[in-house]
Amino acid sequence: MLLGFVVLHLLGNLQFFAGPHVINEYGSKLRHLPFGLLWVMRAGLFFVAVMHIVTTIMLVKANRAAKGQGYAFKASVQSKVATRLMALSGIVLLSYIVFHILHFTTHNVDARYSNWMDGEDHDVYRMLVAGFSNVAISVFYIVAMLLLAMHLSHGAASLFQTLGLRTRKLACCLGCTAQLLAWVLCAGYISIPVAVLAGQYDTAYIASKGVVPAPAK
Ligand code: HEM
């Protein structure tokens, strides 16, 4: 489900390249879904994310208990970097998601975002341009996306193992597919802050709104 969210969220975000009104309308449609569906989805996502953390902690504890004691010699030379960095990338991603929600959902990072409108719709486009015009924030997003790719490249392949679908024949194929998926998603996400930093956005629209974000340094 988390993987599905990351794919759908990217498809939504890529509408940035279709222009301000497209992404702003998309944001409004999501916010005005009938029957409180947005909150149902948010609650589902939150529940799944908590379960992911809880089951990971349980797995680590079970692994340690099964070993009895730590290895005298750590023979992890052959395990890939992504596998060894799962805990670190997971913790950084969790911090990233907390920051990201404070940034673009609750607007605690910049309260002006709440007042920015495009007609009846919230001005998501202007918020993204303003947000990513801050180089430090963009760099943080880009680093987080690289870690996301590493986390997913191992996690997506492990998913098949967990479900018992990873046969000897499929093993290599699944590994490559997971890598490809992870890095395509990463490139898609990174393309947005990179486009803003490179000035590749609708400058006429942003200027028409009165606030021109600080130029990318
Ligand atoms: C450049 C990359 C990204 C951009 C431009 C972006 C954009 C956004 C925006 C505009 C929102 C606010 C939606 C709203 O409340 O109107 C949002 C919410 C959110 N994003 Fe992202 N996002 C990015 C990457 C990610 C990644 C990689 C993840 C997960 C690993 C993620 C997880 C979330 C979550 C959990 C929310 C809260 C959803 C909600 O409010 O219901 N985002 N994102």
Boltz pocket constraint, residues with backbone or C-beta under 6 A from the ligand:
constraints:
  - pocket:
      binder: B
      contacts: [[A, 6], [A, 9], [A, 13], [A, 27], [A, 38], [A, 42], [A, 97], [A, 100], [A, 101], [A, 104], [A, 105], [A, 124], [A, 128], [A, 141], [A, 148], [A, 189], [A, 190], [A, 192], [A, 193]]
      max_distance: 6.0
